[in-house]
Amino acid sequence: MSGWRRPAWWAVLLTVAGALLFVRLGVWQLHRADEKEALLRRYAAAGSAPLRDFAEVAVAPPADAFPRVRVRGQFLPGRAYLLDNPRHDRRGGMEVYAPLRVRDGQPLLLVDLGFLPGNGTDRTPDLPPLPVGAQDLHGLYLAPPGSGFEMGGNSLARQAHWPKTTIYLDLAELSADLGQPLYPRVLALDADPASIYVREHALDVSAMPPARHRAYAFQWFSFAVAAVAIFLILHRRRRTKKTD
């Protein structure tokens, strides 16, 4: 006699559909992990890529690419923003951004000058004066750091003195604060040993790195195996004990 009970059609259908769905989700997570790794490789290679003219990518930068550009312009005197989101130094500090005028009548370019380490206190670090006159700059043309919900709304409008401090970098808020449009990306300057700023730019994938995608893929594949195993266990014929 067979050791299996004949399953109902709906039980077979649910098991197959569930297993296929879990496998599909697992494959999708593996695909996302490969995409993230390819993105990180492109970012790592961008730091040594040949320089391009900023005008080529200013308005419509290529998606999922990090062009290294050169640009000439003048900083707006006395205008700077401090991103209070320390990443490089345990003593705290600020990422410093300054708007650059490339040409009259065109949007401003927000320049990431780098990270200015703190001194272990809550006092805002002393900001050196911005360079005066035309500047030749080069670096990666990157998407701005992600913004989020800021309690109390836009804090820039309530600050009367420069530099202004913010916990999120929202280009729309900065544009309204400056009264001029901004280009859609930020120029992250190349490292300079002579600069007091720490310029160690990294692509932030901490929320979902490739390893986490692979962990989720393993989880989905495990669900597929579990669905089949449960189906087999429930439809296995139990042996009855013989009695004298």
N, C-alpha and C positions, 0 to 999 in steps of 0.2 A: 504494500500500500504506500502511496506517495506520502512524503513527510511534510507536504505543503497543502494548505487550504486554498481553494480557488478564490482570488480576491474579487471584490466588486469592481465594476468598470470605473466608477468614480474615484475609488482608492488608487487605482493605477494612474488615472489621469492626474490627480492631485500630486502624487509622488513624482511623476515624470515632469510635470510643469514646475513644481517647486525645485527639483534638482537642477533642471535646465536654467531656471532663473538664478539660482545661487551660483552656478558655474559661470553664467554670463556676467554677473556682478564681479566675480573673482577675476575673470579675464579683463574686465574693464579697469579694475584697480591695478592690475599688472601693467596695463597700457598706460595708465596715468603715471605710474612710477617711472616707466621708460621716458615719458614726455618730460617729467621733472628732471631726470638725470640729463637728458639732452639739453634742457634749458640751462642747467647749471654748467654744463660744458661750454655752451655758447657764451655764457656770462664770463667764465674764466678766460676764454680765448679773447674776449672783447678788450681786455685791458692792454693787450699788446698789438691790437689791430692797427692798420694804417689809419691816419687821421683823414676825416672827410670834412668837407665844407659844411658848416652848420645849416646854411640855406637849403641844402639838399633834403634835409630831414626835419626841418624846424616845425612845420605845421602838421605834416603827416608822417610821423616816424613809423618805421616798419614794425608790425606786430611781433611780439616775442623775439625781438632783436635789440641789441644794445650798441648802437653806433657810437664810435669814438670820434668826436668832432673837435674842430677848432673854430673859435669865434673871437671877434674883436668887438669891444664895447666899453662903456663907462658905467661904473657903479653909481647908483643914486646916492648922493651924499647923505650920510647919517641914517640910512634906512637899512635895518637888519632885523632878522627874526631869529629867536632862540627856541629851538625845539627841546623842550625839557623831557627828554626820553633817553637817559644815559644807556649806552650800549658798550662802550669800550673801557670804561674806567670805574672801578668800584667806589671811588670817591665821588662819583657823580660828575656832572658836567652838562654841556649843551652842544647840540649840533647847530651850527651857525649857517644861516641862509641870507643871501643878499640879492636884491634885484639888479639886473644889468640891462642897460639900454643899449640895444644893438644898433638900431637905426630909429630916427625920428618917425613917428607915425606908425610904428610897428609894435607888437606886444613886447612886454618885458620878459627877460629870461631869468628865472630864479636859479641862482648859483649856490650849490652846496659847498661852502668853504671848507667844511670838515668839522671834526669833533674837537671842542675846546675843553680839556679836562678841568674838573673842579679842584677845590682845595680842601675837601673834607668837611665843608660847612654848607649851610643853606644859602650862603651869599652867592649872587650871580657872578660868574667869573668875569674878570675885566676883559672887555672886548677891544682888541687893537683897532685903530682907525682903518677904514677901508682905503685901498689904493686910490689915488687921484689920477685922473686923466685916462686916456685910452689904454686898455689892457688886452693883451693877447692871451687867451685862456684855452685850455684843452682838457677834455675829460670825457666821461661816458654820459650820453644823453639818456637818462633813466626815468621811469615812471616815479612819481613822488611817493613817499612812504604812505601807507594806508591811513586813512582818517577814521575817526570813530565818533561816538556820541560824547559831546563835551557838556558836562553839567553846567547849567547856567547860560548856555548858548554861546554865541561868539564873544570871546573875551578880548579880541583885538580891538573891537570898537570902544571898549571901556578903558583902554590904556592910552594915556596922553603922552608918554615919553618913550623914546627909542633907546636901545633896541626893545622890541616887544617880545613877550614870552608866550608860548603856546604849547599845549601838550599833544596837539594833532596838527598836521600840516595839510590844510585844506586850501587848494589853489583858488577855489571860488571865493573863500573868505579873504585870502590875501589880495586877490584882485580887487575886491570891493574896498579893502582897507587902503590900497594904493591908488584907487581910482583909475586904474588902467588894466587892460587885459594882460594875461600871462600866457606864455607858450604852454602846451599841454604836458611837457616834461621838464625835468630838472637837470641841470648840468652838474654832475658830480666830478669835481676837479681831480686830476691825476695826483698821485702822491708827490710830495716835494720835501726832501730832507731839510730844506732851509725854513720851512713853514712851521709855525707853532701849532698848527692844526694837525690832528691825527686823521689821516685819510685812509681808512681801511673799510672800503665799501664792500658789502656782501649782499647777495641776493637773499632776501628773507623768505625762506620756505619753511620756517620753523613750525608754522601751523599745520602743515601737511607735507613732511619730507618724504622722499621715495621709500624709506624704510617703513614708514607708517602705512603707505599705500600697500606695500607687500604684506604687512601684517593683516590688514583688512582683507586682502585677497585670500590669505590662508584661512581666515575666519569664514569667508563665504564658501570656500571649497569644503571646509569642515562641515558646514551646514548641509551641503549637498550630500556628503557621505552619511551624515546623521539621518537625513530624510530617507535614504535608501535602506539604511540599517533598521530604522524603526519599521519601515514597511515590511521588511523580511521577518523581523521578530514577531510582528502582529499576525502574520499569515503563516507562521510555522505551526504545523499540526503538533499538538501536545500528545505525547505517548500516554496511554492509559495503563495502569498497573493491572496485571493479571491476577486473578484471585483463584484460589483452589476451590 
